[in-house]
């Protein structure tokens, strides 16, 4: 239950007009308009939170990760959130099932 094996594949300065977390061909693309944190939360089959990891992303940075891996019988769903330093969401979360 970790993205440690999937550290950013690339990190570049980008010109975009909104923050996002999206799926892209089996990967996860993240872009932040301001300094922020990426939260990856794993849930079991009953919807109980079982693990959370966080990653820092800086203003105008784009990162690509492997999608969170689900483990049958342990983690049934993962959600990826992008929140600013005031704990406010910058975009809709990405859900992986």
C-alpha positions as CSV (number, residue, x, y, z in Angstrom):
1,X,0.0,0.0,0.0
2,X,2.6,2.5,-1.0
3,X,3.6,4.8,-3.8
4,X,7.2,4.7,-2.7
5,X,7.9,2.4,-5.6
6,X,6.2,5.0,-7.8
7,X,8.0,8.2,-7.0
8,X,7.5,10.9,-9.6
9,X,8.5,9.8,-13.1
10,X,8.9,13.4,-14.0
11,X,8.6,16.8,-12.5
12,X,8.5,19.9,-14.7
13,X,7.5,23.5,-14.6
14,X,4.3,23.8,-16.6
15,X,1.9,26.5,-17.8
16,X,-1.7,25.5,-16.9
17,X,-4.8,27.3,-15.8
18,X,-6.1,25.0,-13.1
19,X,-4.9,22.4,-10.7
20,X,-5.8,18.8,-11.4
21,X,-5.4,15.1,-10.5
22,X,-6.3,12.8,-13.4
23,X,-5.8,9.3,-14.7
24,X,-3.8,9.2,-17.9
25,X,-3.0,5.8,-19.6
26,X,-2.5,3.9,-16.3
27,X,-0.6,6.8,-14.7
28,X,-1.7,9.6,-12.5
29,X,-1.0,13.2,-13.5
30,X,-1.0,15.9,-10.9
31,X,-0.6,19.7,-11.4
32,X,-0.8,22.4,-8.7
33,X,-1.4,26.1,-9.2
34,X,0.1,26.7,-5.8
35,X,2.2,24.9,-3.2
36,X,0.2,21.9,-2.1
37,X,0.1,18.3,-0.8
38,X,-1.0,15.2,-2.6
39,X,-2.9,12.8,-0.2
40,X,-3.4,9.2,-1.2
41,X,-5.9,7.4,1.0
42,X,-6.6,3.7,0.9
43,X,-9.9,2.1,2.1
44,X,-10.9,-1.5,2.8
45,X,-14.1,-3.2,1.5
46,X,-16.1,-1.6,4.3
47,X,-14.9,1.9,3.4
48,X,-12.7,2.2,6.5
49,X,-9.5,4.2,6.0
50,X,-6.5,1.9,6.3
51,X,-3.6,4.0,5.1
52,X,-2.7,7.6,4.0
53,X,0.5,8.9,2.3
54,X,1.4,12.5,1.5
55,X,3.6,14.1,-1.0
56,X,4.6,17.7,-1.5
57,X,4.1,19.5,-4.8
58,X,5.2,23.1,-5.5
59,X,3.5,25.8,-7.4
60,X,3.2,25.2,-11.2
61,X,4.8,21.8,-10.8
62,X,3.4,18.8,-12.8
63,X,4.1,15.2,-11.5
64,X,3.4,11.8,-12.9
65,X,3.0,8.7,-10.7
66,X,1.9,5.1,-11.2
67,X,-1.8,4.8,-10.1
68,X,-2.2,3.6,-6.5
69,X,-2.0,-0.2,-6.3
70,X,-5.0,-2.0,-4.8
71,X,-4.5,-5.2,-2.9
72,X,-7.5,-7.6,-3.1
73,X,-8.8,-8.4,0.4
74,X,-6.9,-5.5,1.9
75,X,-7.5,-2.3,0.0
76,X,-10.5,-2.0,-2.3
77,X,-10.4,1.6,-3.2
78,X,-7.9,4.5,-3.2
79,X,-8.6,8.2,-3.4
80,X,-6.1,10.9,-4.4
81,X,-6.6,14.5,-3.1
82,X,-4.8,17.7,-3.9
83,X,-5.1,20.2,-1.1
84,X,-3.4,23.6,-0.6
85,X,-1.5,24.4,2.7
86,X,-4.8,25.6,4.3
87,X,-6.3,22.1,3.8
88,X,-8.6,23.4,1.0
89,X,-9.2,21.1,-2.1
90,X,-7.7,22.5,-5.3
91,X,-9.7,20.1,-7.6
92,X,-11.9,17.0,-7.5
93,X,-10.3,13.9,-6.1
94,X,-9.4,10.9,-8.2
95,X,-10.9,7.6,-7.2
96,X,-9.3,4.3,-8.1
97,X,-11.3,1.1,-7.7
